[in-house]
């Protein structure tokens, strides 16, 4: 089935087409959300919301981009929204005084290493990196996450972010520079 | 002493650079997470439960207007009740005043009633 046919079937309300869509794109959607959130449960919840939104608004899909670009866009927006909500919640909890300041919390990151010590070290490093990514401005965060965790090309990221390739390259350059600074401050304070 | 301090700072800077590089490279060890194989079942169940709840009515124009009308009605009933109770209190006070005046054979003028009400 071509993408055009799949979209037509989806617009006609076909359950089979919807199942096919989930099967074909679940991996990319979940992994994109996971790249932003670094939490498996939250990533799956957001992925569910992404597909529900697609189901509800497929009728108004203008096809000015591919289905996968549209899915990446929704996944990115929903993940960024959740990160904002998290930050708001944290601020409120800080104000009320209930927030447990666990800055170096271990995130449930998968790793392809076998050695337990190495796994632990990688988890720690990825958690530190994720904390630094969280502090980047939204556009840099999106470009960096899609590039590093979803391995998308500059052109693909440009299409998702509805911008030019040179802008994406500039965003990635600034993201790397800012991350180096943030990590430098982190390691300087923790007295390596 | 100064040379020793300088070499310590250099060492620390090098260590930090090394840590930064290692941390940035940790992305290479990242393993994709693609979710549970039952995700589509959960999504379909969610869509179905969303339809059963019929959220259309709660968000509808009629429902919103009904809520506003109900609110206005409650406020109107409260205002009327307050007004009626105030009126009946002042009438009761007037009749009590008259009966006391009659008992003691005092003749009251209109200003007495006004003063009483003002109090």
Interface residues (C-beta under 8 A of the other chain):
Chain A: X15 X18 X19 X22 X23 X26 X27 X30 X31 X34 X40 X43 X44 X47 X48 X51 X52 X55 X109 X110 X111 X112 X113 X122 X125 X126 X128 X129 X148 X149 X176 X179 X180 X183 X184 X187 X188 X192
Chain B: X12 X15 X16 X19 X20 X22 X23 X24 X26 X27 X29 X30 X31 X32 X33 X34 X35 X36 X39 X40 X42 X43 X44 X46 X47 X50
